[in-house]
């Protein structure tokens, strides 16, 4: 027996199954997650990440990320300190945030992590990274420790809409995508961690830590 990797509940049901993995849904926080026995190992994850072709020269990729920058920067003071969490091999979002005038650190467990222990940030961004978390409860607790009072989380991830749409959803097919969030899951997180939540776009969520 194992627990939900987000809320630690042991009440969940099978949500979907294909010929590669079993997907479960927690009855409490409604996170959809891959059965632990089907999780990829670190070598498989790293090999998959190295296939990504994101770069500073890719204007389409920069436009994609700039949507999040436009959503969150109106909520920030000019001296806000920012952390891009899960920045990957090409810290394009940090580049955009620095260009917008915000001091930005980067953290990624595979690609040169900085030591962020004991730091405090006014904004933590996670663009296309939260779906990779094997133990999202651990990451959320860390975020709460790093986030300053009234600080913001800005998360970009595609959301679960329904079981019917999940069956044909390309997003689940990436072998490194293992945690899938919905409006209901983010609402649970907001309540659990005392956060205000704004669903800014179809794949962008802003959450503010209550002072």
C-alpha positions as CSV (number, residue, x, y, z in Angstrom):
1,X,0.0,0.0,0.0
2,X,1.2,3.5,-0.8
3,X,-0.2,7.0,-0.3
4,X,-1.1,9.8,-2.6
5,X,2.2,11.7,-3.4
6,X,0.5,15.0,-2.8
7,X,-1.8,14.8,0.2
8,X,-0.7,11.4,1.6
9,X,-4.2,10.0,1.6
10,X,-4.5,6.2,1.0
11,X,-7.9,6.5,-0.7
12,X,-7.6,6.5,-4.5
13,X,-9.1,4.8,-7.5
14,X,-7.8,3.7,-10.8
15,X,-8.4,6.5,-13.2
16,X,-7.0,5.1,-16.5
17,X,-4.7,2.4,-17.7
18,X,-2.9,1.9,-21.0
19,X,-0.4,-0.7,-22.1
20,X,2.5,1.2,-20.4
21,X,1.2,2.6,-17.1
22,X,-1.6,2.7,-14.6
23,X,-2.9,6.1,-13.5
24,X,-4.6,6.7,-10.2
25,X,-6.8,9.5,-8.8
26,X,-6.8,10.5,-5.2
27,X,-10.2,10.8,-3.7
28,X,-9.1,13.7,-1.4
29,X,-7.0,16.1,-3.5
30,X,-8.0,14.7,-6.9
31,X,-4.4,14.5,-8.1
32,X,-4.0,12.0,-10.9
33,X,-0.7,10.2,-10.6
34,X,1.2,7.3,-12.1
35,X,1.3,4.1,-10.1
36,X,4.7,4.1,-8.2
37,X,5.8,0.9,-9.8
38,X,5.5,2.6,-13.2
39,X,7.6,5.7,-12.4
40,X,10.7,6.3,-14.6
41,X,14.2,6.1,-13.1
42,X,16.6,9.1,-13.1
43,X,18.5,7.8,-16.1
44,X,15.3,7.5,-18.2
45,X,14.3,11.0,-17.1
46,X,17.6,12.6,-18.0
47,X,17.7,10.9,-21.4
48,X,14.2,12.2,-22.1
49,X,15.1,15.8,-21.0
50,X,18.1,15.8,-23.3
51,X,15.8,15.3,-26.2
52,X,14.2,18.6,-25.6
53,X,15.1,21.2,-28.2
54,X,14.3,24.4,-26.3
55,X,16.7,27.3,-26.9
56,X,17.0,31.1,-26.6
57,X,16.8,31.3,-30.4
58,X,13.4,29.6,-30.5
59,X,11.0,32.6,-30.8
60,X,8.0,30.3,-30.5
61,X,9.2,28.9,-27.2
62,X,10.0,32.4,-25.9
63,X,6.5,33.6,-26.8
64,X,5.0,30.6,-25.1
65,X,6.9,31.4,-21.8
66,X,6.2,35.1,-22.1
67,X,2.5,34.4,-21.5
68,X,3.4,33.5,-17.9
69,X,5.7,36.5,-17.5
70,X,2.8,38.8,-18.6
71,X,0.4,37.2,-16.2
72,X,2.5,37.4,-13.1
73,X,4.7,40.5,-13.4
74,X,1.9,43.0,-12.7
75,X,1.7,41.5,-9.2
76,X,5.4,42.0,-8.4
77,X,7.4,44.9,-7.0
78,X,10.3,46.0,-9.1
79,X,12.8,44.6,-6.5
80,X,11.2,41.2,-6.4
81,X,13.6,38.3,-6.2
82,X,12.6,35.3,-8.4
83,X,13.4,31.6,-8.5
84,X,12.8,29.5,-11.7
85,X,12.3,26.0,-10.2
86,X,12.9,23.3,-12.7
87,X,14.6,25.5,-15.2
88,X,16.0,22.7,-17.4
89,X,19.2,22.9,-19.5
90,X,18.1,26.2,-21.1
91,X,16.9,28.8,-18.5
92,X,14.8,30.7,-21.1
93,X,12.3,31.9,-18.5
94,X,15.0,33.3,-16.3
95,X,16.3,35.1,-19.4
96,X,12.9,36.7,-20.0
97,X,12.4,37.6,-16.3
98,X,15.9,39.1,-16.1
99,X,15.1,41.1,-19.3
100,X,12.0,42.4,-17.6
101,X,14.1,43.6,-14.7
102,X,13.7,40.9,-12.1
103,X,16.7,39.2,-10.4
104,X,16.2,35.5,-11.1
105,X,17.9,32.4,-9.7
106,X,17.6,29.0,-11.3
107,X,17.2,25.6,-9.8
108,X,17.0,22.2,-11.6
109,X,17.9,18.8,-10.0
110,X,19.5,17.5,-13.3
111,X,21.1,20.6,-14.8
112,X,23.4,22.4,-12.4
113,X,21.3,23.2,-9.4
114,X,22.1,26.3,-7.4
115,X,22.2,26.1,-3.6
116,X,18.9,27.7,-2.7
117,X,18.8,26.5,0.9
118,X,17.8,29.3,3.3
119,X,16.9,31.7,0.4
120,X,13.7,33.7,0.2
121,X,11.8,34.6,-2.9
122,X,8.9,36.9,-3.9
123,X,8.1,34.7,-6.9
124,X,8.7,31.0,-7.6
125,X,8.0,29.9,-11.2
126,X,7.5,26.3,-12.4
127,X,6.9,26.1,-16.1
128,X,6.2,22.6,-17.4
129,X,7.9,21.1,-14.4
130,X,5.3,20.3,-11.8
131,X,4.0,17.4,-13.9
132,X,7.4,15.7,-13.5
133,X,7.4,15.6,-9.7
134,X,7.4,12.1,-8.2
135,X,6.6,13.5,-4.7
136,X,4.9,16.8,-5.2
137,X,4.2,17.1,-1.4
138,X,8.0,17.4,-0.9
139,X,8.3,20.1,-3.5
140,X,5.3,22.1,-2.2
141,X,6.7,22.0,1.3
142,X,10.0,23.3,0.0
143,X,8.2,26.1,-1.9
144,X,6.4,27.2,1.2
145,X,9.7,27.4,3.0
146,X,11.3,29.4,0.2
147,X,8.4,31.7,-0.5
148,X,8.3,35.1,1.2
149,X,5.1,36.3,2.9
150,X,2.7,37.5,0.2
151,X,5.0,35.9,-2.4
152,X,3.6,34.3,-5.6
153,X,3.8,30.9,-7.2
154,X,3.4,31.0,-11.0
155,X,2.7,27.5,-12.4
156,X,2.4,26.5,-16.0
157,X,1.1,23.0,-16.6
158,X,-1.8,21.5,-18.6
159,X,-4.7,20.5,-16.5
160,X,-6.8,17.4,-16.2
161,X,-10.3,18.1,-17.5
162,X,-12.1,14.8,-17.4
163,X,-11.6,11.0,-17.6
164,X,-12.9,10.9,-21.1
165,X,-10.4,13.6,-22.3
166,X,-7.6,12.0,-20.4
167,X,-7.8,8.8,-22.4
168,X,-6.8,10.6,-25.6
169,X,-4.6,13.3,-24.0
170,X,-1.1,13.5,-25.5
171,X,0.2,15.1,-22.4
172,X,0.1,11.9,-20.4
173,X,2.2,10.0,-23.0
174,X,5.5,11.7,-22.0
175,X,7.1,9.0,-19.8
176,X,8.4,11.7,-17.4
177,X,4.9,13.2,-16.9
178,X,3.7,11.5,-13.7
179,X,1.6,14.0,-11.7
180,X,-1.5,15.7,-13.3
181,X,-3.3,18.6,-11.7
182,X,-6.8,19.9,-12.1
183,X,-8.7,23.0,-11.0
184,X,-9.9,20.9,-8.0
185,X,-6.4,19.9,-7.1
186,X,-5.1,23.5,-7.1
187,X,-8.2,24.5,-5.1
188,X,-7.3,21.9,-2.5
189,X,-3.7,23.1,-2.4
190,X,-4.8,26.7,-2.0
191,X,-6.9,25.7,1.0
192,X,-4.3,23.4,2.5
193,X,-1.4,25.9,2.3
194,X,-3.4,29.1,2.8
195,X,-2.9,30.5,-0.7
196,X,-5.0,32.7,-2.8
197,X,-5.5,31.2,-6.3
198,X,-6.0,32.8,-9.7
199,X,-6.6,30.6,-12.8
200,X,-5.0,33.1,-15.1
201,X,-5.1,31.0,-18.3
202,X,-6.0,27.5,-19.5
203,X,-2.5,26.3,-18.3
204,X,-1.4,29.0,-15.9
205,X,-2.2,29.2,-12.2
206,X,-1.0,32.0,-9.9
207,X,-1.1,31.4,-6.2
208,X,-0.2,33.9,-3.5
209,X,1.0,33.1,0.0
210,X,-1.2,34.7,2.7
211,X,1.0,36.9,4.9
